Amino acid sequence: MTLLKTGLNALNDLFLSPKAKKRLERIVLVLAIFSFIVHLIFIYFTPWFPFLNTDSSLLGNPIAAVYTPFSFILVYEVYLLIYYLPRSITTYISKQYEIISLIIIRRLFKDMANLKLSSDWFSIKGDLQFTYDILASVILFYVLFWFYKLNRSRKQLNSESNETSPQLNRFIRFKKTIAVGLVPLLLGMVIFSFGKWGYLEFTDADNSLKELKNINNIFFDEFFSVLIIVDVLLLLVSFFYTDKYHQVIRNSGFVISTILIRLSFSVDGLVNTVLIVFAVLFGLAILAIHNAYERNFETSKAKGQS
C-alpha cells in the first residue's frame, strides 16, 4: 500500500506538479507561436506547395491562421482541467466551461475568415453561425465570471468551517489516481486526433476530410465522452465520502452539464449554441443553490453551538 502511494505521488509530481505545469506552459506557448507562423507561411505560399488542399477553409485567409495556435491553447486548457481535478471538483468543472467557450472563440476565427458580407446576412448559414457564436461567447464569458465568483465564496465558506477528514483525504487520493491515468490517455488522443486532422486538412487525401463532420469538434467530442465517464465515477465514489444531499445534487448536476456539452457536438447551428449556453447556465444554477445550502447549514450549525 505504501509502495502504491509512493508511486502515485511520484507520477503526480512528474505530470501534475506546479513545476510540470510551468514547463508545459512554456512548451505550449512556443508551439503556439511557431504553428501560427507556419500556418501563415502555408496561406501565403499555397501555390508553392502542391500537396496542400487549396480548397481548405483554413488556407484562404490570414485570419484563419489564428485557429492553429488556439488549438494548442485548448490542449493546454485540457491539461489544466486534469491538473485541477484532484484539487477541486468545482474548479475542474469550470475548466470544462473554459474549454467549450474557447472552442467557440476558435470557431469564430475560422468563420470570420469565410464571412460573406452581404444584405442576405441572416439567410447565409455561415454568417448566422458566426452571429450565434459571437453572442454565445459574450454570454459564456459573463456566466463564467459569476461561476468563479460563486466558487470563490464557496472556498471561503469551506475554509471557515475547516472541515477535513480521513474520508476526504481518501477521495483526494482517488482523484489523483484518476488524474494521473488521464494524462497518458489524453496525450494519445491528442496526437492521434490532431495528427489525423492535420494530415487530412492540408492534403485532403482521397477526399477523406469529408468524413469529418466538423473540424471544430475533432478530439473534443471524444474528450468530453471521457469526461462523462470520469464525472460519473467521481459521483459514484463520492457516495462513500458524503451523504449530504446538496453535495450529491451538485455532483449530479455537473454530470448533466457535461453530458449537455457532449451532446452539443452532435448538432450544428443554433441548437449547438443553445445547448452549450444552457449547459453552463445549468452548472451555474446548481452551484448557486449548493452554496445557499452550505450557508444555511453553517448558520444552523453556529446557532446550535451557541
N, C-alpha and C positions, 0 to 999 in steps of 0.2 A: 504493500500500500504506500509506504514511504517512497519507494523507488518510482512508482507511478506519479506520485505527487511531485517528486523532483523533476521527472521527465516533462511533466506538464508545465511546470514553472520555467524550465529551460526553453521549451518551444514557445511559450508565451513571451519570454524575453527576446527570443530570436525574431518573432513575427509581429508582436503586438506591444512592444515596449515603446516609450516615448522616443528613444534613440532610433529604433527601427522606423517609426512614423516620420521622424525628421529626415532620415536618409531617403525614404521613398518619396517624400515631398520634393526633395531636390531633383531626384531622378525624373519624376513626372514633369516637373517644370522644364527641365532640359529637353525632354522628349516632345513636350507640347510646342515649344518654340521651334525645335528642329522640324517637326512634322508640318507646322504652319508654313515654314519657308519652302519645304519640299513640295507641298501642295500648290503653293503659288507658282513654283517653277513648272510643275506639270500643267497648270492652267495656261500660262503664257507661252509654253513651248510644246503644246499638244501636237501640232503638225510635225514636230521633230521626233515624236515618239509614236511610231505606227502601231505599237502593241496596245496603246491606250484606247479605251472606249470613248470616242468623241461625242457620243450621244448622252454621256453621263451627266446628270443634273449637277454633279459636284465639280465638273470641269468647264462650266460655261461662264462663270462669273467669279471674280476675285473674292467677293463677299462669302462665297461658299467655302473658301479656304478655312474660315473660322471653325467650320464643322469638325475638322480633324483634331486640332488641339483641344476642343471641347470634349471630344471622345476620351482623351487621356485624362482630362479633369474629372470626367464622370467615373473613370476607373479608380481614380484616387478617392472619390467620394464613396465608392463601393468598399474600398479598404477602410475608410473611416467608419463606415457602418459596422464592419466587423470589429474594428478597434474599440468602439464604444459599447458593443454588445455585453461584455462582462461587467461593465461599469454601471450601466443604467438602461433598462428596457425602454424608458420613455425617450432618452436621447437616441437610442438605436432606432426607434420609430421615426423620430424627427429627421434622421439621416435618410430614411426611405423617402420622406416627403421632399427633402432637398434634392434627392436624385431625380425624382419624377418631375420636379419643377425645372431642373437643369436640362432634362431631356426635352422639355417643351422649348426652353430657350435655344438649345442647339437646333431644334427643328425650325425655329424662326429664322436662324441664319441661312439654313438651306433653302427655305421657302422664299426668303427675301430676295435671294439671287434669281428667282424664277417668277417674280411677280409680273402680272400683265396689267399695267396701269391703263385702265380704260373706264368709260362710263358704265360698263357692264360688270363692275366690281362684284356685286352681290350675286351674279349669275355664273361666275367663274369659280370652280371648286377649289383651286389652289389659293386664290385670293381670300375666299371665305374661310378656309382653314387658317390662313395667316391671321385673319381678324379674330377668330376664336382663340388662337394661341396667345395673341397679344393681350386680350382681356384676361385669359386664364393665368398668364404669368404674373400680372399685377395682383389678381385676387389671391393667388397662392403665396406670393411674397408677403402680403398683408396677413394672411391666415397663419403663416409660419412665424411671423412676429408675435402674434398672440399665443401660439403654441409654446414658443420659447419662454415667453413671459409667464405662462401658467406653470411650465416646468421648473422655472427658477423659484417661484413661490412654493411649489411642492417640495423642492430640495431644502428650502429654508425651514419649512414646517417639519420635515423629517430630521433635520439637524437639531432642531429644538427638542424634539422628542427623544433623539439619541437612541433609537431602537436598533439594537444589534442582538444577534442570537446565533447559536451554532447552526441552526437550520438555514438561516440566511447565508452564512459562510459556505455551507454545502451547495446552496443554489448558485452562488457566485462561482464556485469551482466547476459546477456543471456548465455554466455559461462560458467559462474559459475553455473548457473542453470542446464545446460546440464551435467557438470562435477559431480555435487553433485548427480544427478539422476543416473549417470553411476556407481557410487561406489557400491551401493547395488545390482544393476543388474549384474555387472560383478563378484561380490563376489559369488552370487548364481550360476552363470555359472561355475566359477572355482571349487566350491565344488562339483557340480553335475558331471561335465565332468571328473575331475581328480579322483573323488571318484569312478566313474564307471570304468574308465580306470584301476585304481589300483586294484580293485576287480577282474576284468576280466584278467588282465595281470598276476596276481600272483596265480589265481585259475583256470582260463580258464573254468569256469562253463559252462557246456553244449556246449563247443566249441564256445561260443558267441563271443570270441575275433576275430574270422574270419570275423564277420560282420563289424569290424572296419577296414576301408581300409588302413589307415596309422596312426600309433600311434603318429607320429610326428605332425600330424595335429589336434590332439584332443584338443578341446577348441578353438584353434586359427582360424579354419575355421569359426566357429560361431562368434568369436570375431571380425574378420575382416568384417563379414557381418554387425555387429552392427556399426562398424566404418564407413562403406559406408553410412549408414543412417545418422550418425552424421555429416559426411563430407558434404553430400547433404544439410542437414538442415543449416549448417554453411554457405554454398554457397548461399542458397536462402535468408537467413536472412541478409547476408552481402549486398544484393542489397538495403536494406533500409538505409544503412550507407555509402555506397560509390558508385560512378558512374564511378570510374576510370577504364578504360579498362584493364590496365595491372594487377590491383589487382583482377579483375573478372577472367581474364585468369589464373592468378596464382592459385586462389582457385579452379577453374575448373580443372586445370592440376593436382592438388593434389588429387582431387576426382578420376580422371582417374588412377593415380598412385596407389591409394588404391584398386581400382577395379582390376587392373592387379595383385596385390599381392594376392587378394582373389581368382582370377582365378587360380593362381599357385597351390592352394591346391587341385584342381580338376584333376590335371595331375601329372605324375611321370616322372622320368628320366631327360633327357636333356631339355625337354620343360619346366618342372617345374623350373629348374635353370635359364634358359634363361629368362623366364617371370619375375622372381624375380629381376634379374640384370637389365633388361630393365626397369622395373617399377621404380627402384631407379635412374637409369640414366636419365629417363624422368623427374622425380622430380627435379633432379639437373639442367637439362637444363632449365626447367620452372623457377626455382629460379634465375639462372644466367641472363636470359632475363629480368625477372621482375626487378632485381637490375639495369640492364642497363637502363631500362625505368625510374626508380627512380632517378638515377644520371642525366639523361637527363632533367627531369622535374626540378630538383633542380638547375641545371645550367641555364636553361631557366628563372626560377624564379629570380635567382640572377641577370641576365642580365637585366631583366625587371625592377627590383627595382633600378638598377644603372642608 
